[in-house]
Amino acid sequence: MKPILRAELAAALVVIVSTSAAFSHATLQHREASPNASYRGVVQITHGCNGEPTNRVSVTIPEGVIGAKPMPKPGWTLTTEKGPYAKAYPYYHGDISEGVKTITWSGGPLPDDQVDEFTFLARISDAFEPGVTVYFPVEQDCTRGTYHWSEIPSPGQDAHALKSPAPAVAIVAAQTRGPSRAASAPTGTIKAGDLAIDTPWMRATPGGATVAGGYVRISNTGQQADKLISASIPLAASGSIHSMTMDGGVMKMATVEGGLLLKPGETVELKPGGYHLMFEGLKASPKVGESISGNLVFERAGIVPVTFAVAPIGARAPNAPAAAEPSAGQHQH
């Protein structure tokens, strides 16, 4: 019996050591992303350096991940390094050829026995195809000591064998991506944390149109505010949030910079003539009756997969009849 017990004990110790090592690495909370879609990167720091507190965290944004914007943290100084991309990438309002390459938070400190998160928003470009893994090297400095989470596995190498692996994100197709925190209720309402998302829909477009409008109703049932940051569908190069207002009898449209605020206990409806999603750079025209998979990106709730039902051209509601058909050059909002 004794040899068997020793073997079982040894196996248990291996499991404990492996689990501890995996937990100690710097990781990304969201480990899947899709091409041509927004990504909310949350770097998780779970320990210091041999008991010493962390006072600096720096993440490298890889080529092909564009438009990175960091989230400030109270008590930490935020700096970024910008530089040119290897090529120009399609972005919300035209091509983008340079952007943030490194994001650094300095200060704190973060004690060894506490955990914290360091957040940034970016867009995964079409440079990555499903099946590819993208790596975000992280540097962690402490009052004494440092960790460089920057090792990238060679082809065929097991990433678990690395001592200091870089946080990784798997690129998956948007339509096959499984929601981590969102689930459709029997009524069709999508629950994502404290958010309830109802009736995502969009309008069909005439042939040759380059933009399409999208709409949705979002209720915040929690105690903390959230923001709708962006949206994406496979048919469009980009998706953003726009507002429409009347100024002296003239209808004006503008991009909602920084995201659309969703206050606790409030419902916001994106609808024709008001706030709406703007999908630009259409590769094909949405057709009446189609269901188009996409993502909504929130500051707190993260990336939430949704399905947009396509209503007739010019429709004022999901089940409304078509309005007069505009020409391909006209915008529908």
Buried (B, 14 or more C-beta within 10 A) or exposed (E): EEEEEEEEEEEEEEEEEEEEEEEEBBBBBEEBBBBBBBBBBBBBBBBBBEEBBBBBBBBBBBEBBBBBBBBEBEEBEBEBEEEEBEEEBBBBEEEBEEBBBBBBBBBBBBBBEBEBBBBBBBBBBEBBEEEEBBBBBBBBBBEEEEBBBBBBBEEEEEEEEBEBBBBBBEBBEBEEBEBBEBEBEEEEBBBBBBBBBBBBBBBBBBEEBBBBBBBBBBBBEBEEBBBBBBBBBBBBBBBBBBBBEEEEEEEEEEEBEEBBBBEEEEEBBBBBEBBBBBBBBBEEBBEEEBEBBBBBBBBBBBBBBBBBBBBBBBBBEBEEEBBEBBEEEEBBB
